[in-house]
Amino acid sequence: MSQPATTTSVVNSDRPIFVLIDGHSLAFRSYYAFAKSKKGALRTSTGIPTSICFGFLNSLLQVIELEQPEYLAIAFDLGEPTFRSVADPTYKANRQDTPEDFIPDLKNLQKLLAALNVTIAVSPGYEADDVLGTLANQASQAGYQVKILSGDRDLFQLVSDQEQISILYLDPKLAYSNRSYREFDRAAVVEKLSITPQQVIDYKALCGDKSDNIPGITGIGEKTAIKLLNEYSTLEGIYQNLDQIKGAVKQKIAIGKDNAFHSRYLATIETKTPITVTLEQCQLKGFDYQEVIPLLKQLELKKVIDRIEHLQEKLGGKLKLQQDLVESDREQLSLFTSDESGITINQEIVQQNNILQPSDDSNSASLIQPQIITNPERLEQLITTLKKYTNPAQPVAWDTETTSLEPHHAILVGIGCCWGNQATDIAYIPVGHQEGKQLDCQQVLTALKPILESSEYPKAFQNTKFDRLVLHYQGINLAGVVFDPMLASYLINPETSHNLTDLSERYLVGVVSKTYKDLGIPKGKTIANLSIDTVAEYCGLDAYATYLLVEKIQAELTKFPELHKLLIEVEQPLEIVLAGMEKIGFKIDVPYLQKFSLQLAQDLQELEQKAYQAAGETFNLNSPKQLSEILFEKLGLNRKKSSKTKTGYSTNQAVLEKLQGDHPLIDYILEQRTLSKLKSTYVDALPALVRPDTQRVHTDFNQANTATGRLSSSKPNLQNIPIRTEFSRQIRQAFIPENGWLLVAADYSQIELRILAHLSQEPVLVEAYRSNQDVHSITAQLLFDKQEITSEERRLGKIINFGVIYGMGAQRFARESGFSTAIGKEFIDKYRAKYTKVFAYLERVKQEAIANGFVTTILGRRRYFNFASKSLTNLQGNQPQDINLHELKYNYNDAQLLRAAANSPIQGSSADIIKIAMVKLHQILQQYQARLLLQIHDELVFEVPPQEWQELQFQIKATMENAVSLSVPLLVEINAGKNWMEAK
């Protein structure tokens, strides 16, 4: 079909132009445009790869020159699972491994984009397409003409003449022309595809998309899909008129209905993605000439330099040179990182800075006039002022400025505070700047100590734990913190962002906290190298925003008394506990891990040899292509258990698990992958994270990160240490107590099942727990209709008991038990008949999720759910009991959300209970030397002097078991040993 010969905009509009760029698509196209050419990939004379930088920048500069946009943003994928890959693990599983020279090339592109000052937009859990769709939707509604530069036809679904959204489609045939793209409006899409933009997702639902591993309907090709859509318009229209379709096509469509709707779900771009980038932040403000030119010279991209200079001259009025924009510390905050799987985007910079483009906060900055305290007299006056504020409802807001985001390594640079809403009710005390008049740090801390350490003077901090640790290392024992906006926001809605910038934008008008990027910290420098005036404004604005947020968020919390109680009684006291745990750290037996690493290396070599023997030849176990050839061509394993890729058949984890039992090689490959990952993730990584001064690892507990209320941790992530495997026992052996002390592990027994018994009031479960019977044996007795139960039958009872909590169906039960799906269904049906109140409760929670949009834990913690299917959204506001779940039809993703909704009160209540226990135990341990080190799953880990063990084991057990009062007893198993393994 012929291409539209477009040379100017096909959408006539007087609207300002907003260009969006599909970053990863353009990067890969730039790379392969040269990598697959006769001359091969571009490199400098010293061997630095430059294909991406050259191709990407040429396209970027070309679109700026030709379209002359006033606003521009580039969307990138994040290197993490998305809602699509969660819904379907095979989604995009056929993608090739990232080429080695792609990574350094992309890193250099990142530096160039930073110097060019273009906005980068990303969203955790979503793809770049979703970010583009969301920004396009927002920009269109705001009155912009939107043009999306991409080589991905998936984006054609966004095209709308009415909304003035078009696609600048990158055409390989035009790669070396003055315009390397063609603009597609609705008519151009119809001419190109023979379907409308609105039909693109239905088209993919029918014939699939091999590049994304979207299955579609087996046997339905492109021509058939187009014919069907031209006749019946939509996927729903096709199925409504199925009787009119004849022959084999009808049969294929009928059989493939589930696949079709699932495929459409995968192909649909989400246009309401949670993003932190605002449209105003996307305004083109010019590039940093002094930064970008040296980078381009280093990469020997002279033609690009010429184009930049030409563009600067031609569009100087719109792209004015800004030499005062300086690149931030790229070593500390780098957008792009790399690992074995390829390119990812650094979550830390996304969470802390939201975007890579400096926002124009000059209006906010001018609102404040912070007092800069640089002499003893002014300091004394400030102390006198601060002592006047003792009302807990109006706490003084505080903030510390440091040289590092790691409190253990940070050097204090300054302290800020705000005690009112006037521009001058703000002070900044510099103590660690490289230049400028300032007071001695110790003098300042001594003066502030009576206030900071007293509960008489109420305080507010944003992310208190960080400042608490910073002050701890300065000899200050912080007390009197009555409000933390981050924790309060987390309770109000756990799935939104809670950083200060986002909270400011959400709650305050005209006051937006700055980011590190806005400070323009030179490379290799820290905030201590900036002027005192600059940091005073930055810190003062943070303190001012925090002060204003207290009133705003407290007012919102009055609508949710149960959440306010959780904040005051659980989350804020828990912050103190977590800070103490981070400060103490966990001692690691480094020599043991080094020895263990050598053993694993030997085990991996032996596994490789076994794999070679099973395959009948040597090959690269880490090569998907070679493994695919061995499994499906040489050994002839069932290809139906896999999916076709560009290099053969998929050999990902899900495929290998399906193939287990078909050939001995599969077990060797799975074991090799597991051991290899665990070796690199834990055994080899942990020793490198041990701090030399403490000989311990100090994890960072994330208190406002999960939707369920559970804690998470990072650097290192100790929450993900495997449980109940031989490896987990061996890795736990590396965690040891203080010399001569004991390591103690206290673990809630079956806490989620006990919570289920309490919430459902299922008589069988309630009676079993009250009489201390074995619940799994009782379930097995009911399922097998006999009293004497074997260990294998008890195992099946255990599988189904725990599986029900997470929405287990017949297929999953069959997979975990080894039975057929038919027998699995019989067991599930029997269980449902015996435990009627359990299933009635789970259905009731789903009804509440649909009707209210959220579910709650025993203590009132909320988790919100945003359903997509109209059959569910239309029912919001109804009475839960009036909703008939069995009559509803909804998509795959909403089915997953409903399963999560049913589980959330159980999992969230479990999180609440262990948090309450931690807070209570923290108070008890003040009288002992023993220390709480770690919370993981339903377990607490302590280090205890031997002389305190006898007394403390009863106190720990009793405190945990009585954390809350349920209709069934909680049970804690507690043990001690020389290491974590022995304590289990």
Buried (B, 14 or more C-beta within 10 A) or exposed (E): EEBBEBEEBBBEEEBBBBBBBBBBBBBBBBBBBBBEEEEEBBBEEEEBBBBBBBBBBBBBBBBBBBBBBBBBBBBBBBBEEBBBBEBBBBBBBBBEBBBEBBBBBBBBBBBBBBBBBBBBBBBBBBBBBBBBBBBBBBBBEBEBBBBBBBBBBBBBBBBBBEBBBBBBBBBEEBBEEEBBBBBBBBEBBBEBBBBBBBBBBBBBBBBBBBBBBBBBBEBBEBEBBBEBBEEBBBBEEBBEEEEEBEEEBEEBBEEBBEBBBBBBBBBBBBBEBBBBBBBEBBBBBBBBBBBBBEBBEBBBBEEBBEBBEEBBEEBEEBBEEBEEBBBBBBEBBBBBBBEEEBBBBBBBBBBBBBBBBBBBBEEBBEBBEBBBBBEEEBBEBBBEBBEEBBEEEBBBBBBBBBBEBBBBEBBBBBBBBBBBEEEEBBBBBBBBBEEEEBBEBEEBBEBBBEBBBBEEBBBBBBBBBBBBBBBBBBEBEBBBBBBBBBBBBBBBBBEBBBBBBBBBBBBBEEBBBBBBBBBBBEEEBBBBBBEBEBBBBBBBBBBBBBBBBBEBBBEBBEEBEBBBBBBBBBBBBBBBBBBBBBBBBBBBBBEBBEEBBEEBBEBBEEBBEBBBEBBEEEBEBEBBBBBBBBBBEEBEBEBEBBBBBEBBBBBBBBBBEBBEEBBEBBBBBBBBBBBBEBBBBBBBBBBEBBEEEBEBBBBBBBBBBBBBBBBBBBEBBBBEBBBEEEBBBBBBBBBBBBEEBBBBBBBBEBBBBBBBBBBBBBEBBBEBBEEEEBBBBBBBBBBBEEEEBEEEBBBBBBBBBBBBBBBBEBEBBBBBBEBEBEBBBBBBEBBEEBBEBBBEBBBBBBBBBBBBBBBBBBBBBBBBBEBBBEBBBEBEEEEBEEBEEEEBEBBBBBEBBBBBBBBBBBBBBBBBBBBBBBBBBBEBBEEBEBBBBBBBBBBBBBBBBEEBBEEBBEBBBEBBBBBBEBEBEBBBEBBBBBBBBBBB
